[in-house]
Amino acid sequence: MNNRLFCVIPCYNEQEVLPETSKRLKAKLSSLMERGLISKDSRVLLVNDGSKDSTWEIIDKLHKSDELFQGIKLSKNMGHQNALLAGLMVAKDVCDMAISMDSDLQDDINAIDEMIQKYHEGADIVYGVRSKRETDTFFKRATAEGYYNVMNSLGAGTVYNHADYRLMSRRALEALSEFREVNLFLRGIVPMIGFKTEKVYYERAERFAGTSKYPLKKMLSFAVEGITSLSTKPIKMITGLGFFIFFVSIAVLIYSLVRHFTGHTIPGWTTTVLSVWAIGGLIMISLGVIGEYVGKIYLETKGRPRFIIEEYIADSKDEETYRNSK
């Protein structure tokens, strides 16, 4: 049975939570090994995304004390999605399945059992989906639900209430490696792969320690990144808006001519000013949206690396496999 599991966990300034995260993951994987659900050589792959604290020192210490833990050190901070991709691309050459999750212990690790069961039943991708948001504040819940609704209405194609907690088979990881875009939004890319998918529902807990790496400002930026990376719908909406304004202007022109020839022309300073500001605002918004796409084209044509691995610490067999795959 092909059941070597890699848990891929991107880490950025997580020195406060890593000791507890590693402790819980070790207990979970040991339990899975004892029950024969995963192989004895399964691993936890921690990806240091240019942390400024002692995150990498902790990862190095974990590896030296227990071969269960492996580590990747990126050359600089590449962002959560690139760090996650780096770990998955290293894991794909040595694992049969990989589970990605954040290091803050908010994702319920007990859902891993059901994910693996779905994998053994033939699923190539298993999404971890939040069953409810009772632990969130009203503002957080409202903005999160609005986030998914807006994303999907604009063509991003994400799985509702799913972040980056998912299982992917080696076949799915190989397919993911075929996507070469620099502007990464894995929540939208993974559903494009196809293959058989399943969902596992769980309740998300409070963050164990440290602070969130995704405040509202970053979430909004992440949403824009996802929409413009996966969909051209905003540009189509601008085109539709342009036609609408054009037809409105024709109606206004006809109305103005009728008023002129019937002798009812009245100077309309207010409406003129409002029209100028409204049209000017729409033009600026339209240029901004188009600029987002032009900027992404610019970055894609450069073909810069999405991540640079400075160091990979693992057992000799996996290190050799990694070197040979480069």
N, C-alpha and C positions, 0 to 999 in steps of 0.2 A: 504494500500500500504506500502511495506517495503522500507522505504527511509531515514533511519537514516544514515547520512554521518559523517565520521571522516576524517579530513585532517591530515595526519601524516607527520610531518616535522622534520627531523633530524637537530640538530643545534650544531655547533662547533665553539666557539669564534665568535658569531654573534651579539654581543651587539650593533653594529653600525646599523644593518639592521632590527633587530627584532621589534622595535617600528613601523616602516613603514609597515613591513610585516603583523603584527597583525592588524593594522588599515585597510589595504586593504582586508585582509581575512574576517574581521568582516563585512565590507561593502558588500562583495560578498556573504557570507553566509546569511546575513540578507535579501538580495535581493532574493536569492533562496528560503528562507523560506516564504517570502511574496507571491511568485508565486506558492507555494505549491509543488515545485520540491524536496524539502528535508523537513524532519520533524523539528519541533521547538527545539528538544533536540539534534540536530547535534552539533558536537564539533570540535575544532582544538586541536590536540594533538602534543605538542612540546617536542621533545626528546633531552635532554641535553647530548651530548656525551663527557663528561669529559672536558668541556670548562674551560679555565684558566682565562677567564675574568668574567664579571658580567652577563653572559647569563642566568644562573639559577635564579639569583635574579630577573631578568626581567620577566622570565616565572612565578615565584612565585607571583610577583606583578600583572601580567596579570590575573592569576587565581583568586586572591583575589578580584580583581575589577570587574571581569566578568566571570560568570560560563561557557561562551562559550569556554574558554581556559582551557585546562588540561595540565599537565606536567609529564614527566618521567625523573628522574635523574639516569643515569647509574653510577655505582660505579667507573668507570675509562673510559678513551678513548678506545672504542672498534672498532673504524673505522666506516666509513659512512654506509656500507652495514649492519653491525651488529646493528647499531643504528636504521636504517630504519626497519630492521626485528623486533627489540624489540617493536617499536611502532605498527607495523602491527599485531604482535601476541597479544598485549594487546587489540587492537581495534577489533580484530575478534570476541571476546566474547560479545561485546556490540554494534556493528554496523551492518548495512545491506550492506554497501559499504564503501570502504576506498579509498581516493586519496592520493598518496604519491607525494611529491614535495620538492625541495630544498627551503631553506629560503632566497635565495639571490634575489628573485623577477625577475629572468631571464625567468622563465616559465610563460607564459601568463595565468593568473588566469581566464580570460574570456573563456578559452577553457573548464573550468569546466562545464559550461552550456551544451555544446554539449556532453561531457563525460557522464553526468547524463542522458541526453536524450537517448544516446546509451544504457545505463544500463536499462532504463525503456523499451527499445525495445527488451531486452533479452540478451544483451551482458554481459558476466561475467568478461571480461578483456577489457579495452579500453586503448590503447597506445596513449600517447601524442607524436607526431612526428613533428620534425622541418620541415617546408615547404621549407626553404632556409636558407643560411648562409651568407647573405649579411653584417651582422654586424661583422663578423669575419675577422681577417686579412688573407692574402693569406696563410701564414704559418699555422695558426690555422685551416683554412678550409681544406688545403691539408693534414695535419696530421690527422684531424678528419675523413675525408673520407677514408684515407688509413687505419686508425684504424679499422673502420667497415668492410672494404673489407678483411683485413688480418684476423680479428677475425672470420668472416663467412667462409672464405676459409679454415680455420683450424678447422672448426667444432663447433664453439661456438654457432651458431644459434641465434644471436641477431637480433632485429628489427632495420633496418637501420635508423639512425638519431634519435633514441629513447634512452633516458637516464633512469631516474627513475621517470618520470612524467607519472603516470598511475592510472587508476581506477581499483579496484578489488572488486568483489562481496564477500559476506561472504562465499559463497561456494568455491570461488577461494582461499580465505585466508585459509580456512580449508584444502584445498588441498596443499597449500604452506607449511603449518605446518608439513606435512608428509615428507618433504625433511629435512634430518637430518645432512647434511654435515657441517663441521666446516668452510671449505674454501668456503665462500659465494660469488656468482656472480649472483645477482638477475636478471640482464638483460638477462642472459642466462637460468636461472632456470624457471622464469615465463612463457616463451613460451613453456616449457615442460609440463605445467599443462594441456594444451588443452582447452576444453570448447570453447564457442563461443567468438571470439575476434573481435574488431573493432579498427579503427584508427581515431584519430582526429588530424588535422594539424594546426600548429600555428607558429608564428614568435617569435623567442627567442630574448629578449631584452638584453641590457647591464646590468651588475651587478649594483644594486642600490647603494651599499656602501660596504666597506670592501674589502678584497682581496680574490682571488680564492683559494679554498682549494685543487685544482687539477692542479698543474703545470705540465709541460711536463714529468718530472721524475716520478711523481706519476701516471700520465696517462699510461706511459709505464709499470710501475709495475702492474697497474690495468689490463692492457691488458694481460700480462703474467699470472696473477692470473686467469683471465677469461678463457683463452685458456687451461691452465693445469688443471683447475677445471672441465671443461666440455667435453674435448675431448682428445682422445689418438692418434690423427692424427700425432702430432709431433714425437711420438715414431715410428709410422709406416713409417714416412718419413725417419727417421734414418735407419730403416731396409732396405728400398729401396735404400738409399744412400750407405749402406754397400754392397749390392749386386752389385750396379753399379761399385763401386771401385774394388770389387773382379773381375768382368769381365774385367775391364780396366787393372788390374794387370796381368791377363792371356794374354791379347793382348800384353802387354809390354814384358812379359816373352817370348812369341813366337818371337816377333821382335828381342829381345836380342839374342836369340839362333840362329836365321837366320843370324844376323850380325856377331856373333862369328864364325860360321862355314864357312862363306864366307870370313873371314879374314878382316872384316871392323870394328872391335871393336875399338872404340875410347873412352878414359876415359872421362866421363861426370860428372865432379865435380858439375857444376851448376845445372844440372837437378836432380842430386842426392840430393843436399841440398834443392832444391825447393820441391822435392817429400816428403822429411822427414818433412819439415815444414808444407806442406799442409796436409799430413796425420795426423801429430801431432795436428794441429789445429782442424781438423774434429773430432778427438778423444776427445779433450777437450770439444768442443761444445756438442758432443753427451753425454758425461758424465754429463755435466751441465744440459741438458734437462732431462735426466734420474734422476738426483739428485733432480730436481724440483718435479717430481712425487713421488720419495721416501720420500721426505720431507713432501709432502701432506698426504701420507699414514701414516707417523709417527704422524702427527697432528690429523688425523681422528681417529686413533686407541686410542689416549688418551681420546677422548670423552669429552673434556673440554667444559664448557658452552660458548655459543656464545656471551652472554651478561649477565650482572648481574644488576638487577634493585635495586637501593638503596632506591628510594622513588617514589611514584606515587601520584600525587595530582589531585583529581577529586571530583565530587559530591559524596555523600555518597552511592548512588545506584551503580554507576560504580565501586567505590572502593570495595564494598562488592562483586560484581560480579568478580572482579579481584582476591580478596582473595580466593574466593571459587573455582576459576579455577586452582589455584596453586596446 
